[in-house]
Amino acid sequence: MSAAIVFTSCALSAHADGLTDLKTALSRLHGSAPVKAQVETRINNRIGEGKDLEEISGQASIQLEDGSRGLQLVFSKDLLSKLEAEERAKEKDPKAKTPALSSIKELSPSELRPVVNYAAALLRKLERAQFKGEKADNYNGKPARLLNFELSIDRLSEKEKKYIKKYEGSFDVWVDAEGTPLASRSSQQISGRAFVVVSFEIRDEDNLVYTVTGDRLLVQKKERKNMSSGTGERSEMRTVTTLNILS
């Protein structure tokens, strides 16, 4: 057997199981290193159709810091002034545009806590997913491994499952040669019927791009898309949140 064949065989054996490599990489990302970043979110929502169509768009940004004192969110005076002005406008006119208020929900502690330390959240998601296989792929022009998972309806609550007739869910993760996650995509398609006569259909897709700083897995970009129809209405919602690390 030639040296080249032996080397190739050893390399494949060292990274033969992408799921194991991914879990091992995540176990090293404890999220103890301090981080400071600027976070911006943009929303574009379309609710209803025809003359009843309501379009909502907005943008907001804050600074965050996570370290020994915990997660701290800093809202600038300018943003706080905008929120207050929009609240006053909404009281006078329920139809007033409120771009900052509409966006600020995406900048809550519950939304941002996993963004700055995503390893634990990703491990929990892997526990609820069924591994289907992996294949060689490319990500941003570089070699990568694509891991495919199937999401089960069991991840939904009993109340939600009661109305669902059809469910399809998938989860894909791109990892590098060491198993460090580069990006992921999850999608769900749900259809069903509630109260006998009301049918509905929902399509969700989340696209995440990761980066590593110290021992932290950060979500550098998160794009969430949701399309739903039912009760005679249709909605399309898109949210993009980006994180820029500050020195």
Sequence and secondary structure as in RCSB ss.txt:
>XXXX:A:sequence
MSAAIVFTSCALSAHADGLTDLKTALSRLHGSAPVKAQVETRINNRIGEGKDLEEISGQASIQLEDGSRGLQLVF
SKDLLSKLEAEERAKEKDPKAKTPALSSIKELSPSELRPVVNYAAALLRKLERAQFKGEKADNYNGKPARLLNFE
LSIDRLSEKEKKYIKKYEGSFDVWVDAEGTPLASRSSQQISGRAFVVVSFEIRDEDNLVYTVTGDRLLVQKKERK
NMSSGTGERSEMRTVTTLNILS
>XXXX:A:secstr
  HHHHHHHHHHHHTS HHHHHHHHHHT    S EEEEEEEEEEEEES GGG EEEEEEEEEEEEEETTEEEEE 
 HHHHHHHHHHHHHHHH TT   HHHHHHGGGSHHHHTTTTS HHHHHHHHHTEEEEEEEEEEETTEEEEEEEEE
E GGGS HHHHTTEEEEEEEEEEEE TT  EEEEEEEEEEEEEETTTEEEEEEEEEEEEEEEETTEEEEEEEEEE
EEEEETTEEEEEEEEEEEEE  
